[in-house]
């Protein structure tokens, strides 16, 4: 598996990948999540130009579609995973783990953070297996509180959500 910053030509494929990755939420009664619009092309371009977009490919062949992608932001001195999505055809093959580990390495920051659904099997339970721990209320930083407030405005609190953190190097 090859992990790299996607080429500009690959950005539309990230949107299609995001739609496919959202489909499994339907089976959990979370159609709103499945129907959520992927990040706009302009936003993906910003992440790509900043080097904070990563994509996973099977090979180095030109024109090959990405199999997963990750976007991250610096938040309160940590690399905050804004989005990580894997095409369902590549689920449970280490793609998400590889993207997360590469973001940790590339960022050079002391920890990774994310917000996620507490009860979705491929969300909080998955991240816990990757070494992330749930943050207690008093550990949630100002930046994470702002992200959670925005998520609440978007209606994501309809399902339990939480903040998680993994210190750099704490890979299982």
Secondary structure, DSSP 8 states (H G I E B T S, - for coil): -EEE---GGGHHHHHHHHHHHHGGGGGGT-HHHHT-----HHHHHHHHHHT-EEEEESSS-TT---SEEEEEEEETTEEEEEEEEE-GGGTTSSHHHHHHHHHHHHH--SEEEEEEESS-IIIIIHHHHTT-EE--GGG--HHHHHHHHHHHHTTGGGS-EEEEEEETT---
